[in-house]
Amino acid sequence: MLEGIAAVEARCYRSIKARGGGTPSQLLTAGGGAKNPNWTALREVALGQKIYPARHSEAAIGCATLARS
C-alpha cells in the first residue's frame, strides 16, 4: 500500500511538470508518516529525490510563511 501511495505522489509531480510546473528543489515532509524512516525511504526511491523533515509541521506555519513571502 505504501509503495502505491509513493507511486501516486511521483505521478502527481510528473503531471505538474508536464503541465509546465517546475520540479521541487527540496521536498519536506511532516506528520506521522514523516517519523517512519522506511516510509520516507520508499518515497525517496519513488520520487528520485532526498526528502527532509520539516522544521515545523503545523499548517499555520506554512500558511504564514507563504503569506510573508
Secondary structure as a PSIPRED ss2 file (coil, helix, strand):
# PSIPRED VFORMAT (PSIPRED V4.0)

   1 M C   1.000  0.000  0.000
   2 L H   0.000  1.000  0.000
   3 E H   0.000  1.000  0.000
   4 G H   0.000  1.000  0.000
   5 I H   0.000  1.000  0.000
   6 A H   0.000  1.000  0.000
   7 A H   0.000  1.000  0.000
   8 V H   0.000  1.000  0.000
   9 E H   0.000  1.000  0.000
  10 A H   0.000  1.000  0.000
  11 R H   0.000  1.000  0.000
  12 C H   0.000  1.000  0.000
  13 Y H   0.000  1.000  0.000
  14 R H   0.000  1.000  0.000
  15 S H   0.000  1.000  0.000
  16 I H   0.000  1.000  0.000
  17 K H   0.000  1.000  0.000
  18 A H   0.000  1.000  0.000
  19 R C   1.000  0.000  0.000
  20 G C   1.000  0.000  0.000
  21 G C   1.000  0.000  0.000
  22 G C   1.000  0.000  0.000
  23 T C   1.000  0.000  0.000
  24 P C   1.000  0.000  0.000
  25 S C   1.000  0.000  0.000
  26 Q C   1.000  0.000  0.000
  27 L E   0.000  0.000  1.000
  28 L E   0.000  0.000  1.000
  29 T E   0.000  0.000  1.000
  30 A C   1.000  0.000  0.000
  31 G C   1.000  0.000  0.000
  32 G H   0.000  1.000  0.000
  33 G H   0.000  1.000  0.000
  34 A H   0.000  1.000  0.000
  35 K H   0.000  1.000  0.000
  36 N C   1.000  0.000  0.000
  37 P H   0.000  1.000  0.000
  38 N H   0.000  1.000  0.000
  39 W H   0.000  1.000  0.000
  40 T H   0.000  1.000  0.000
  41 A H   0.000  1.000  0.000
  42 L H   0.000  1.000  0.000
  43 R H   0.000  1.000  0.000
  44 E H   0.000  1.000  0.000
  45 V H   0.000  1.000  0.000
  46 A H   0.000  1.000  0.000
  47 L H   0.000  1.000  0.000
  48 G C   1.000  0.000  0.000
  49 Q C   1.000  0.000  0.000
  50 K C   1.000  0.000  0.000
  51 I E   0.000  0.000  1.000
  52 Y E   0.000  0.000  1.000
  53 P E   0.000  0.000  1.000
  54 A C   1.000  0.000  0.000
  55 R C   1.000  0.000  0.000
  56 H C   1.000  0.000  0.000
  57 S C   1.000  0.000  0.000
  58 E C   1.000  0.000  0.000
  59 A H   0.000  1.000  0.000
  60 A H   0.000  1.000  0.000
  61 I H   0.000  1.000  0.000
  62 G H   0.000  1.000  0.000
  63 C H   0.000  1.000  0.000
  64 A H   0.000  1.000  0.000
  65 T H   0.000  1.000  0.000
  66 L H   0.000  1.000  0.000
  67 A H   0.000  1.000  0.000
  68 R H   0.000  1.000  0.000
  69 S C   1.000  0.000  0.000
